[in-house]
Amino acid sequence: MMRASIATLVALLLAAKRVAAFAYIDPDGGVPRIATTRPESSTSAPEPEQLQMRAKFASVLADAAREEILPYWRQSREALGLQIKVEEDRSVSQSASPVTLADRAAEWAMRELIGEHFPDDGIYGEEYGIKNADAEWVWVLDPIDGTRSFITGKPLFGTLISALYKGGPVIGIIDQCVLNERWLGTAGNKSTLNGLPIKTDGVATLSEAELYATTPDMFREGEEKSKFESLRAAIRTPHYGADCYAYALVASGFGADLVVEADLGLYDYCAIVPVLEGAGGSISDWNGQSLTLGNHENSKGRVLASANSAIHDQALKILSSPSASEDGASANRDALLAVLDETPPPILAEQRPNVTPLIFGVVIGEALAHLGP
């Protein structure tokens, strides 16, 4: 609780220095609003020629974003124009986030191109807000997902570009401009990395799984944190700090099996959906529901991505289960007592008999396994 309080205080102090440019502004004027009244159909699909045309255009947008981002790569804070964007009602790690001139320039360039070539399409961007979100086609833009990586010279950020058709993601691009890697996914087609087909390669059980999350601090105290800790105890190894790049690793079959995150914006995950599904993976919110414009409020930005449906279903059993307690303390206490009794928690018993939970920062499972009854 002390850590959360300090981080919250920092966010409040930064709020006093907020600049107007960080507000979610529609460049064409007006107050951004999300229309969620459009009925969404999971069977609705765009015409193939429309899908193909916009998929090609999505790559044009990615090229334009690269041109704006690369001149700022590994430049000084002053050159980056680094400032802090404060957002209310976000988790500790998300309440105060960095933004740079590269973020703004890249999104602005993409918005200009969309306005020129598809003026009737809607836009939902991280830096400049929402325009015509109830349009049949809506572009969802995150110019730099992983700005903390970008400003510290770590090439694990990406540009996320998605096209929604009637509220559902049907085109997605994850573009890593420094490494010259571009993942493309379109509904009904195989996903590609730099034009070559990709396929997930996941394990069969959670106990073998390699899991990613951007940071453990993105999970709110209580239900979210408790469920994340239960899932983390069930997998082999947790990894942190890759942002959108982690999803690309899962889609490519490069050894990552799961990504679990919370408190994401629509622009953080829409592009990932077609890429992962087109590679044979599964992606949903924590209750197994589709990630769409209309479901964003209900999903609360909680995302689970998996290399296959088997481990996805196993992870959902943990993430969708009723919370043991409001503050998570009861769940952690029960897990500790179960380990001391050499009886694993019920939800983990089937999947990892030799579970090694991390409790209060101490790994105790493996040591206890050698003590005998």
PLY file of the C-alpha trace (Angstrom):
ply
format ascii 1.0
element vertex 373
property float x
property float y
property float z
element edge 372
property int vertex1
property int vertex2
end_header
0.00 0.00 0.00
2.93 2.34 0.72
4.24 1.87 -2.81
0.84 2.62 -4.32
0.44 5.71 -2.14
3.81 7.13 -3.19
3.10 6.51 -6.87
-0.33 8.11 -6.54
1.23 11.16 -4.87
3.73 11.49 -7.71
0.92 11.35 -10.24
-0.98 14.06 -8.38
2.09 16.29 -8.25
2.68 15.83 -11.95
-0.93 16.72 -12.64
-0.17 20.26 -11.49
2.29 20.56 -14.40
0.01 19.06 -17.01
0.09 20.74 -20.43
-3.00 21.29 -22.52
-1.55 19.35 -25.44
-1.87 16.14 -23.45
-5.63 16.29 -23.24
-7.37 13.95 -25.65
-8.20 16.49 -28.33
-10.03 16.00 -31.61
-7.98 18.05 -34.11
-11.22 18.94 -35.92
-12.79 20.27 -32.72
-15.43 19.00 -30.37
-15.35 16.87 -27.24
-14.38 13.23 -27.89
-17.11 10.71 -27.25
-17.23 6.96 -27.81
-20.39 5.69 -29.45
-21.19 2.21 -28.16
-24.77 1.94 -29.38
-23.88 0.38 -32.74
-24.95 -3.28 -32.70
-21.90 -5.47 -33.22
-22.02 -8.80 -35.01
-19.29 -11.38 -34.65
-20.27 -12.72 -38.09
-20.07 -9.35 -39.86
-17.18 -9.11 -42.29
-16.07 -6.43 -44.75
-15.93 -6.93 -48.48
-12.62 -8.58 -49.43
-11.56 -5.71 -51.68
-12.22 -3.19 -48.90
-10.19 -5.28 -46.48
-7.29 -5.64 -48.90
-7.30 -1.95 -49.81
-7.20 -0.82 -46.20
-4.58 -3.43 -45.28
-2.26 -1.94 -47.92
-3.06 1.52 -46.63
-2.25 0.43 -43.07
1.31 -0.26 -44.24
1.42 3.23 -45.75
0.48 4.59 -42.33
3.21 2.51 -40.68
5.77 3.87 -43.15
4.69 7.41 -42.35
4.98 6.77 -38.61
8.51 5.38 -39.08
9.60 8.56 -40.84
8.49 10.62 -37.84
9.83 8.30 -35.11
13.29 7.28 -36.31
14.86 10.80 -36.21
14.11 10.85 -32.45
15.56 7.41 -31.70
18.12 7.51 -28.86
18.10 11.28 -28.67
18.34 13.39 -25.51
15.36 14.20 -23.31
15.48 17.76 -24.59
15.44 16.62 -28.23
12.56 14.27 -27.48
10.52 17.06 -25.87
9.87 14.59 -23.08
6.96 15.48 -20.81
4.47 13.63 -18.63
0.85 12.91 -19.50
-1.41 12.40 -16.49
-4.57 10.34 -16.87
-7.26 9.93 -14.23
-8.84 6.63 -13.21
-5.82 4.57 -14.30
-3.65 2.11 -12.40
-0.51 3.25 -10.57
1.77 2.47 -13.50
-0.53 4.06 -16.09
-1.61 7.24 -14.29
1.48 9.22 -15.29
3.08 8.22 -18.59
5.72 9.83 -20.81
4.94 11.37 -24.19
7.37 12.74 -26.76
7.41 14.82 -29.91
7.80 11.55 -31.80
4.49 10.21 -30.40
2.61 13.31 -31.49
4.28 13.71 -34.87
3.71 10.07 -35.82
0.03 10.09 -34.91
-0.53 13.43 -36.61
1.05 12.15 -39.84
-1.20 9.08 -39.80
-4.33 11.12 -39.10
-3.52 13.45 -41.99
-3.22 10.51 -44.39
-6.48 8.96 -43.18
-8.28 12.26 -43.61
-6.92 12.57 -47.13
-7.65 9.04 -48.37
-10.58 7.88 -46.20
-12.31 11.06 -44.98
-15.43 9.23 -43.83
-13.55 6.79 -41.61
-13.39 7.35 -37.87
-10.19 7.73 -35.86
-9.39 6.69 -32.30
-5.89 7.84 -31.36
-3.92 7.88 -28.12
-2.54 11.40 -28.46
-5.23 13.33 -30.35
-8.42 11.58 -29.39
-11.53 10.40 -31.14
-13.28 11.44 -34.34
-16.42 9.83 -35.75
-16.12 6.67 -33.66
-19.52 5.38 -34.83
-18.35 5.16 -38.46
-18.42 1.80 -40.23
-14.61 1.87 -40.41
-12.55 3.26 -37.52
-8.75 3.49 -37.37
-7.23 2.90 -33.94
-3.73 4.38 -33.56
-1.00 4.10 -30.96
2.05 5.85 -32.47
4.48 4.50 -29.87
3.29 1.69 -27.63
6.04 1.40 -25.06
7.19 5.01 -24.81
9.18 4.18 -21.66
11.24 1.75 -23.73
11.58 4.30 -26.52
12.92 7.09 -24.30
15.46 4.76 -22.69
16.82 3.43 -25.98
15.31 -0.07 -25.74
13.88 -1.33 -29.06
10.89 -3.10 -27.54
8.30 -0.49 -28.46
6.05 -0.52 -31.51
3.57 1.42 -33.60
0.10 -0.11 -33.39
-2.35 0.44 -36.25
-5.75 -1.21 -36.45
-8.82 -0.87 -38.62
-12.13 -1.75 -37.02
-15.10 -2.77 -39.15
-18.40 -2.26 -37.35
-16.54 -2.19 -34.06
-14.41 -5.32 -34.52
-10.66 -5.36 -35.31
-10.12 -6.78 -38.83
-6.69 -5.30 -39.66
-3.72 -5.02 -37.33
-0.10 -3.91 -37.67
2.64 -4.12 -35.05
5.59 -2.17 -36.44
9.04 -2.09 -34.84
10.87 0.52 -36.89
14.33 0.18 -35.31
14.54 -3.58 -35.87
12.72 -3.27 -39.22
10.06 -5.79 -38.19
6.43 -5.50 -39.23
3.67 -7.91 -38.27
0.45 -7.77 -40.29
-2.82 -9.51 -39.53
-6.08 -9.37 -41.50
-9.34 -11.15 -40.70
-9.55 -14.58 -42.30
-5.91 -14.63 -43.45
-2.60 -15.89 -42.10
-0.55 -13.29 -40.28
2.90 -12.35 -41.53
6.21 -10.97 -40.29
7.91 -8.94 -43.02
5.74 -10.72 -45.57
6.42 -14.27 -44.37
3.71 -16.39 -42.69
3.98 -16.87 -38.93
2.51 -19.41 -36.54
2.31 -19.64 -32.77
4.17 -22.46 -31.02
2.81 -22.74 -27.51
3.06 -25.31 -24.75
0.19 -27.52 -23.59
0.03 -26.61 -19.89
0.46 -23.50 -17.78
3.23 -25.12 -15.76
5.43 -25.01 -18.88
4.44 -21.51 -19.99
6.56 -18.38 -20.40
4.40 -15.38 -19.50
4.79 -11.68 -20.28
3.26 -8.57 -18.74
4.49 -5.02 -19.21
4.78 -4.54 -15.44
3.24 -6.14 -12.33
2.29 -2.61 -11.25
-0.36 -2.38 -13.98
-2.68 -4.60 -11.92
-4.80 -2.75 -9.38
-4.75 -3.75 -5.73
-7.49 -6.28 -5.00
-9.06 -8.51 -7.62
-6.69 -7.76 -10.51
-3.50 -8.15 -8.54
-4.73 -11.28 -6.73
-5.66 -13.00 -9.99
-2.42 -12.00 -11.68
-0.43 -13.41 -8.77
-2.38 -16.68 -8.99
-1.63 -16.94 -12.70
2.01 -16.02 -12.16
2.28 -18.83 -9.59
0.91 -21.32 -12.11
3.34 -20.64 -14.97
7.03 -21.42 -15.39
8.61 -17.96 -15.75
7.25 -14.40 -15.71
8.86 -11.73 -17.91
8.28 -7.98 -17.88
8.83 -4.90 -19.98
8.10 -5.69 -23.64
4.76 -3.89 -24.20
3.28 -4.76 -27.62
6.44 -6.60 -28.63
5.51 -9.43 -26.25
2.33 -10.14 -28.22
4.38 -10.23 -31.42
6.69 -12.80 -29.84
3.73 -15.02 -28.97
2.29 -14.68 -32.48
5.63 -15.57 -34.07
6.24 -18.73 -32.05
9.47 -17.36 -30.62
9.07 -19.03 -27.21
6.58 -16.77 -25.45
3.27 -18.46 -24.58
1.10 -15.92 -22.75
0.60 -12.20 -22.27
-1.68 -10.96 -19.50
-2.32 -7.27 -18.90
-4.86 -4.87 -17.44
-5.86 -1.21 -17.61
-5.12 -1.03 -21.34
-6.57 1.51 -23.72
-8.39 0.45 -26.87
-5.35 1.59 -28.86
-3.13 -0.78 -26.81
-4.72 -4.01 -28.03
-6.90 -3.64 -31.16
-4.00 -4.08 -33.59
-2.88 -7.20 -31.75
-6.16 -9.10 -32.22
-5.90 -9.84 -36.01
-2.15 -10.51 -35.77
-2.47 -13.08 -33.00
-5.62 -14.77 -34.30
-4.17 -15.00 -37.82
-1.15 -16.80 -36.36
-3.28 -19.42 -34.60
-3.41 -17.83 -31.16
-6.26 -16.83 -28.87
-6.98 -13.40 -27.42
-9.85 -12.11 -25.27
-10.63 -10.19 -22.13
-10.32 -11.94 -18.75
-13.86 -13.31 -19.07
-13.26 -14.81 -22.49
-15.19 -12.08 -24.33
-14.12 -10.55 -27.63
-12.05 -7.37 -27.64
-14.14 -4.84 -29.55
-15.02 -1.16 -29.45
-18.39 -1.91 -27.88
-16.95 -4.25 -25.24
-14.09 -2.00 -24.16
-15.91 -0.59 -21.13
-16.92 -4.06 -19.93
-13.50 -5.59 -20.44
-11.86 -2.81 -18.38
-8.76 -3.08 -20.53
-7.99 -6.57 -19.19
-6.39 -8.66 -21.92
-5.24 -12.27 -22.14
-3.33 -13.46 -25.22
-2.21 -17.07 -25.65
-0.33 -19.16 -28.17
-3.16 -21.73 -28.27
-6.67 -22.32 -27.01
-5.60 -24.96 -24.47
-3.47 -22.71 -22.29
-5.87 -19.83 -22.96
-8.70 -21.80 -21.37
-6.48 -22.81 -18.44
-5.51 -19.18 -17.81
-9.14 -18.04 -18.10
-10.10 -20.44 -15.28
-7.87 -18.37 -13.01
-8.59 -14.90 -14.37
-12.37 -15.31 -14.60
-12.82 -16.99 -11.22
-14.52 -15.07 -8.38
-12.08 -12.98 -6.37
-11.12 -14.55 -3.04
-11.19 -11.17 -1.30
-11.42 -7.51 -2.09
-7.85 -6.68 -1.13
-6.16 -9.91 -2.22
-4.74 -10.58 1.25
-6.91 -13.65 1.83
-5.82 -15.24 -1.45
-2.13 -14.77 -0.63
-2.59 -16.07 2.93
-4.45 -19.17 1.71
-1.73 -19.83 -0.88
0.97 -19.59 1.79
-0.87 -21.94 4.16
-1.44 -24.39 1.32
2.26 -24.49 0.53
3.18 -24.98 4.18
0.70 -27.87 4.32
2.19 -29.19 1.05
-1.28 -28.91 -0.52
-1.39 -26.69 -3.60
-4.28 -24.25 -4.02
-7.27 -26.00 -5.65
-7.21 -24.10 -8.94
-3.56 -24.98 -9.47
-3.69 -28.61 -8.36
-4.54 -30.00 -11.80
-2.07 -27.88 -13.69
1.07 -27.71 -11.58
1.51 -30.20 -8.74
4.97 -28.79 -7.93
3.83 -25.18 -7.95
6.39 -22.59 -6.89
4.50 -19.46 -5.82
6.25 -16.15 -5.12
4.98 -14.91 -1.77
6.30 -11.75 -0.13
9.21 -11.91 -2.59
10.43 -15.32 -1.34
10.50 -18.47 -3.47
9.58 -21.30 -1.10
8.06 -24.10 -3.18
11.23 -25.73 -4.41
12.87 -25.71 -0.98
9.82 -27.27 0.66
9.78 -29.99 -2.00
13.01 -31.38 -0.50
11.82 -31.43 3.10
9.51 -34.39 2.83
6.42 -34.95 5.04
0 1
1 2
2 3
3 4
4 5
5 6
6 7
7 8
8 9
9 10
10 11
11 12
12 13
13 14
14 15
15 16
16 17
17 18
18 19
19 20
20 21
21 22
22 23
23 24
24 25
25 26
26 27
27 28
28 29
29 30
30 31
31 32
32 33
33 34
34 35
35 36
36 37
37 38
38 39
39 40
40 41
41 42
42 43
43 44
44 45
45 46
46 47
47 48
48 49
49 50
50 51
51 52
52 53
53 54
54 55
55 56
56 57
57 58
58 59
59 60
60 61
61 62
62 63
63 64
64 65
65 66
66 67
67 68
68 69
69 70
70 71
71 72
72 73
73 74
74 75
75 76
76 77
77 78
78 79
79 80
80 81
81 82
82 83
83 84
84 85
85 86
86 87
87 88
88 89
89 90
90 91
91 92
92 93
93 94
94 95
95 96
96 97
97 98
98 99
99 100
100 101
101 102
102 103
103 104
104 105
105 106
106 107
107 108
108 109
109 110
110 111
111 112
112 113
113 114
114 115
115 116
116 117
117 118
118 119
119 120
120 121
121 122
122 123
123 124
124 125
125 126
126 127
127 128
128 129
129 130
130 131
131 132
132 133
133 134
134 135
135 136
136 137
137 138
138 139
139 140
140 141
141 142
142 143
143 144
144 145
145 146
146 147
147 148
148 149
149 150
150 151
151 152
152 153
153 154
154 155
155 156
156 157
157 158
158 159
159 160
160 161
161 162
162 163
163 164
164 165
165 166
166 167
167 168
168 169
169 170
170 171
171 172
172 173
173 174
174 175
175 176
176 177
177 178
178 179
179 180
180 181
181 182
182 183
183 184
184 185
185 186
186 187
187 188
188 189
189 190
190 191
191 192
192 193
193 194
194 195
195 196
196 197
197 198
198 199
199 200
200 201
201 202
202 203
203 204
204 205
205 206
206 207
207 208
208 209
209 210
210 211
211 212
212 213
213 214
214 215
215 216
216 217
217 218
218 219
219 220
220 221
221 222
222 223
223 224
224 225
225 226
226 227
227 228
228 229
229 230
230 231
231 232
232 233
233 234
234 235
235 236
236 237
237 238
238 239
239 240
240 241
241 242
242 243
243 244
244 245
245 246
246 247
247 248
248 249
249 250
250 251
251 252
252 253
253 254
254 255
255 256
256 257
257 258
258 259
259 260
260 261
261 262
262 263
263 264
264 265
265 266
266 267
267 268
268 269
269 270
270 271
271 272
272 273
273 274
274 275
275 276
276 277
277 278
278 279
279 280
280 281
281 282
282 283
283 284
284 285
285 286
286 287
287 288
288 289
289 290
290 291
291 292
292 293
293 294
294 295
295 296
296 297
297 298
298 299
299 300
300 301
301 302
302 303
303 304
304 305
305 306
306 307
307 308
308 309
309 310
310 311
311 312
312 313
313 314
314 315
315 316
316 317
317 318
318 319
319 320
320 321
321 322
322 323
323 324
324 325
325 326
326 327
327 328
328 329
329 330
330 331
331 332
332 333
333 334
334 335
335 336
336 337
337 338
338 339
339 340
340 341
341 342
342 343
343 344
344 345
345 346
346 347
347 348
348 349
349 350
350 351
351 352
352 353
353 354
354 355
355 356
356 357
357 358
358 359
359 360
360 361
361 362
362 363
363 364
364 365
365 366
366 367
367 368
368 369
369 370
370 371
371 372
